[in-house]
Amino acid sequence: MNQQEIEKIILQAAEETHSQLAATIRQDGRNTPLFGRDTPLDSLALVALIAAVETGLREHFDRDILLVNEDAMSRRRSPFRNVGALCDYIQELLA
């Protein structure tokens, strides 16, 4: 899986999620914030974002990837904080 393809899937899912909230996402490539301070996403919107990313990965790469698991939740720094962190996390899961 190409990192740029994964980033594109994440950014598309973030844009869709933000548009459903009538919120604006600050597009900044790998540094685009997804969840946490200074983002319009609450925990319910994060669930929608994760589901959209998983769907995008399945459609694009024909692989099922579960992003939420004990490892993701127990990390000191959330893999859902920005596009780069989530992209790196997805690549870890695929390795």
C-alpha positions in Angstrom: 0.0 0.0 0.0 1.2 3.4 -1.0 1.4 6.0 1.7 -0.1 8.7 -0.6 -3.1 6.4 -1.4 -3.7 5.9 2.3 -3.5 9.6 3.0 -6.0 10.3 0.2 -8.5 7.8 1.7 -8.1 9.4 5.1 -8.5 12.9 3.8 -11.6 12.0 1.8 -13.1 10.3 4.8 -12.3 13.4 7.0 -13.8 15.7 4.4 -17.0 13.6 4.3 -17.3 13.5 8.0 -16.7 17.2 8.4 -19.2 18.0 5.7 -21.8 16.0 7.5 -21.1 18.2 10.6 -21.2 21.4 8.5 -17.7 22.0 9.7 -14.6 23.0 7.9 -11.4 20.8 7.9 -8.1 22.5 7.7 -6.3 20.5 5.0 -2.6 20.3 5.8 -1.5 16.9 4.4 -0.1 14.6 7.1 -0.6 17.4 9.7 -4.3 17.7 9.1 -5.9 17.3 12.6 -8.5 14.6 12.9 -9.4 14.4 16.6 -8.5 16.3 19.7 -8.2 19.9 20.6 -9.0 22.4 17.9 -11.0 20.0 15.7 -14.7 19.9 15.2 -14.9 16.2 15.8 -16.4 14.7 18.9 -16.2 11.0 19.8 -19.3 10.1 17.8 -17.9 11.9 14.7 -14.6 10.0 15.2 -16.5 6.8 15.0 -18.0 7.9 11.7 -14.5 8.9 10.5 -13.0 5.6 11.4 -15.8 3.7 9.7 -15.4 5.8 6.5 -11.6 5.2 6.5 -12.2 1.4 7.0 -14.7 1.4 4.1 -12.3 3.4 1.9 -9.5 1.0 2.6 -11.7 -2.0 1.9 -12.9 -0.5 -1.4 -9.5 0.6 -2.6 -7.3 -2.2 -1.4 -9.8 -5.1 -1.1 -8.7 -5.7 2.5 -10.6 -5.5 5.8 -8.6 -3.5 8.4 -10.0 -2.8 11.9 -8.6 0.4 13.1 -10.0 0.4 16.6 -8.5 -2.3 18.9 -6.8 -2.5 22.3 -3.4 -1.5 20.9 -4.8 1.7 19.4 -6.7 2.6 22.6 -3.7 1.9 24.9 -1.2 4.0 23.0 0.3 7.1 24.8 -0.3 9.1 21.6 -3.5 8.5 19.7 -3.2 7.2 16.2 -6.3 9.2 15.4 -4.8 12.7 16.2 -3.9 13.6 12.6 -3.7 12.2 9.1 0.0 11.3 9.4 -0.4 9.4 12.7 -3.4 7.4 11.3 -1.5 6.7 8.0 1.5 5.4 9.9 -0.8 3.3 12.1 -2.5 1.7 9.1 0.8 0.9 7.6 1.8 -0.8 10.9 -1.4 -2.9 10.8 -0.6 -4.0 7.2 3.0 -5.0 8.0 
